[in-house]
Each structure stands twice: as structure tokens, then as C-alpha cells.
């Protein structure tokens, strides 16, 4: 007679393996949920920043392409706020992780911080020079460059994030940002602000809402 007690969990030979697999699956899901940098919050942050910042500039820009100081500060403040949110979000998602994942998150966050600092610094230096010229053409060029540099950083880093986390939506969004920014750069003038606010900011908000809804559906499917 076998003296080993029979556990209710393995009495039929099937419950214990199933429970173990369920536990492993739950742990993997929790780990991925912790380490993954979801793209929806980034889309929403930059979409709001662009819609508000470019909208304020588009409504206040003068016939000579000059922007009131308050509108310019509001525009730069919106971009800076979105950049800070991005860096903090990535840092928090990477907190507590070790090894390759932590290293990737840290480098990606530093790329955002360094890229935006350089873009803002270059814009400020060039803007100071163009302001001394005092012409409408110089003001238009300043607006084009001030728009193109930060958007170049955002678009390229979205594509880099898509490569890191293998997320197709982020790749499409990064490509869309570059296309919209290129169009705004070619057109310039007063239309630049409308293109970036509506096509850029509006497109990012739409991508953020769609991605969030799809993420909830996928999470519900995994739980079920």
C-alpha cells in the first residue's frame, strides 16, 4: 500500500499541472504589464500638447508671422510638459527592472531627454539670431525650424520605440508625425500651425484613444 497521501489537487492527475500553468501565465502577464511601455499615454500626452500649443499659436500669429511672447511660451511649455511626462513615464515603467530591460528603458528615456534639450537649445539660439533680422521671412523660418526640430525627435524616437517593443501602431504613428511635419515644413506660413494642430495633434489623440481601446480588449481577452 502506497503511504503517500493523495492531494485533492492531483487526485485526478490533471488539476495540479493546470493550476501550475495558470500561475505561470498570471506571473508572465503581471510581469509584461509592469515592464511594457504602453504607447497610448504617450500619444495622448503629445496629442494634447500639439493640439493646445499649435492651436494657440495658430490663433494668435500675426500677418508678419510674428508670435506674441505669451503664445510662444505656451507653445514651448506644452512641448516641454509632454517631453517631461514621457521621460517620467518611461522611468517609472522601468523602475524595479533589472538587466537588459532596465538598460533599454534607461537609454530610451535618456534619448528623449537629450534629444528634446538639444532641439530646444538649437531653436532658442537660431531664434535669437532670426529675431535680430526683424523680417517676416526670418520669422517664418524661425517658426518652421522651431516646429521641425522637436517633431523630428518625436517621430524618430517613436520609430525607435516601435523597434524596441515591436509595436506596429507606434511605428505607424512615428511615420505619420514625420509625414505631417514634412508637409508643414514645405507649406510653412500660417497653414503650418493648422496642419500641426489638426493633423498632428488630432492624429495623435485619435491614435491614443484607439490604442487604449484595443489594449483594454486584449487585456479582457487574456483574463477570460
C-alpha positions in Angstrom: 0.0 0.0 0.0 1.4 3.4 -1.0 1.8 5.5 2.1 2.0 8.8 0.1 -1.1 10.9 0.8 -3.2 11.8 -2.2 -3.7 15.5 -2.6 -7.1 16.7 -3.8 -5.3 18.8 -6.3 -3.7 15.9 -8.0 -6.2 13.2 -7.3 -7.3 13.0 -10.9 -3.9 13.8 -12.3 -4.9 17.0 -14.0 -5.7 19.8 -11.6 -2.1 20.3 -10.4 -0.5 20.9 -13.8 -3.3 23.1 -14.8 -3.0 25.2 -11.7 0.7 25.5 -12.2 0.3 26.6 -15.8 -2.3 29.2 -14.7 0.1 30.5 -12.1 2.9 30.8 -14.6 0.6 32.6 -17.0 -0.6 35.1 -14.4 3.0 35.8 -13.4 4.0 36.4 -17.0 1.1 38.7 -17.6 1.8 40.7 -14.5 5.5 41.0 -15.5 4.7 42.1 -19.0 2.1 44.6 -17.7 4.8 46.0 -15.4 7.7 46.2 -17.9 5.7 47.2 -21.1 5.8 50.9 -22.1 2.3 51.4 -23.4 2.1 53.8 -26.3 -1.4 55.2 -25.6 -0.3 57.6 -22.8 2.5 58.9 -25.0 0.1 59.5 -27.9 -2.4 61.3 -25.6 0.3 63.5 -24.0 1.8 64.6 -27.3 -1.6 64.9 -28.9 -2.8 67.3 -26.2 0.4 69.2 -26.3 0.2 69.7 -30.0 -3.5 70.5 -30.2 -3.2 73.1 -27.5 0.2 74.5 -28.3 -0.2 74.7 -32.1 -3.8 75.9 -31.7 -2.8 78.8 -29.5 -0.1 79.8 -32.0 -2.3 79.5 -35.0 -5.0 81.7 -33.4 -2.5 84.4 -32.4 0.1 84.5 -35.2 0.2 87.9 -37.0 0.3 88.7 -40.6 4.1 89.1 -40.5 4.4 85.6 -38.9 5.3 87.0 -35.6 4.1 85.2 -32.5 3.2 87.1 -29.3 5.6 86.2 -26.5 2.9 84.6 -24.4 1.8 82.3 -27.3 5.4 81.3 -27.9 5.9 80.5 -24.2 2.6 78.5 -24.2 3.8 76.5 -27.2 7.2 75.7 -25.8 5.6 74.9 -22.4 3.2 72.4 -24.0 6.1 70.6 -25.7 8.3 70.7 -22.6 5.4 69.3 -20.5 4.9 66.4 -22.9 8.6 65.7 -23.0 8.9 65.6 -19.2 5.8 63.3 -19.0 7.4 61.0 -21.5 10.7 60.8 -19.6 8.9 60.3 -16.2 6.6 57.7 -17.6 9.3 55.6 -19.1 11.4 55.9 -16.0 8.5 54.7 -13.8 7.7 51.8 -16.1 11.4 50.7 -16.0 11.7 51.1 -12.2 12.5 47.8 -10.4 13.5 46.0 -13.5 17.0 44.6 -14.0 19.2 43.6 -16.8 18.6 44.3 -20.5 15.0 45.6 -20.0 16.2 48.2 -17.5 19.1 49.2 -19.7 16.8 49.7 -22.7 14.3 51.8 -20.7 17.1 54.0 -19.3 18.7 54.6 -22.7 15.3 55.3 -24.3 14.4 57.8 -21.6 17.8 59.5 -22.0 17.3 59.7 -25.7 14.1 61.6 -25.2 15.6 64.0 -22.7 18.8 64.6 -24.7 17.0 65.0 -28.0 14.4 67.5 -26.7 17.0 69.5 -24.8 19.2 69.8 -28.0 16.1 70.7 -30.1 15.0 73.4 -27.7 18.5 74.8 -27.3 19.1 74.9 -31.1 15.7 76.6 -31.6 16.5 79.2 -29.0 19.9 80.0 -30.5 18.6 80.2 -34.0 15.5 82.2 -32.9 17.7 84.8 -31.3 19.6 85.3 -34.5 16.5 85.5 -36.7 14.8 88.0 -34.3 17.7 90.4 -34.9 16.9 90.4 -38.6 13.4 91.6 -37.9 11.9 90.5 -41.2 8.7 88.5 -41.9 10.7 85.9 -43.8 13.1 85.4 -40.8 10.1 85.0 -38.5 8.6 82.4 -40.9 11.9 80.4 -41.0 12.1 80.6 -37.2 8.6 79.1 -36.9 9.4 76.3 -39.4 12.6 75.3 -37.6 11.1 75.6 -34.1 8.4 73.2 -35.3 10.6 70.8 -37.3 13.3 70.0 -34.7 11.2 68.8 -31.8 8.9 66.9 -34.1 11.9 65.2 -35.8 12.9 64.0 -32.3 9.4 62.8 -31.5 8.9 61.0 -34.8 12.3 59.3 -34.8 12.0 58.1 -31.2 8.5 56.8 -31.8 10.0 54.7 -34.6 12.9 53.6 -32.3 10.3 52.6 -29.6 8.4 50.6 -32.2 11.6 48.7 -33.0 12.3 48.1 -29.3 8.9 46.9 -28.2 7.8 45.5 -31.7 4.7 47.7 -31.7 3.3 48.4 -35.2 1.0 51.2 -34.0 3.9 53.2 -32.7 5.8 52.7 -36.0 2.8 54.0 -38.0 2.4 56.9 -35.6 6.1 57.9 -35.8 5.9 57.8 -39.6 2.7 59.9 -39.5 4.5 62.5 -37.4 7.3 62.7 -39.8 5.0 63.0 -42.8 2.8 65.7 -41.2 5.9 67.7 -40.1 7.4 67.5 -43.6 4.2 68.8 -45.1 4.0 71.6 -42.6 7.7 72.5 -43.2 7.1 72.6 -47.0 3.9 74.7 -46.7 5.1 77.0 -43.9 3.3 80.3 -43.1 0.1 80.4 -41.3 -1.0 77.0 -42.5 1.8 75.3 -40.6 0.0 75.8 -37.3 -3.3 74.4 -38.6 -1.6 71.3 -40.1 0.3 70.5 -36.9 -2.7 71.1 -34.6 -5.3 69.2 -36.6 -3.3 66.6 -38.5 -0.6 66.2 -35.9 -2.3 66.7 -32.6 -5.6 65.3 -33.7 -4.0 62.3 -35.3 -2.1 61.5 -32.1 -5.2 61.9 -29.9 -7.1 59.5 -32.3 -4.2 57.0 -32.1 -4.1 57.2 -28.3 -7.8 56.6 -27.9 -7.8 53.7 -30.4 -4.7 52.1 -28.9 -6.2 52.4 -25.4 -9.5 50.7 -26.5 -7.6 47.9 -28.3 -5.4 47.4 -25.2 -8.5 47.0 -22.9 -10.0 44.5 -25.3 -6.8 42.5 -25.4 -6.5 42.6 -21.6 -10.1 41.4 -21.2 -9.4 38.6 -23.7 -6.3 37.5 -21.8 -8.2 37.5 -18.4 -11.0 35.5 -20.0 
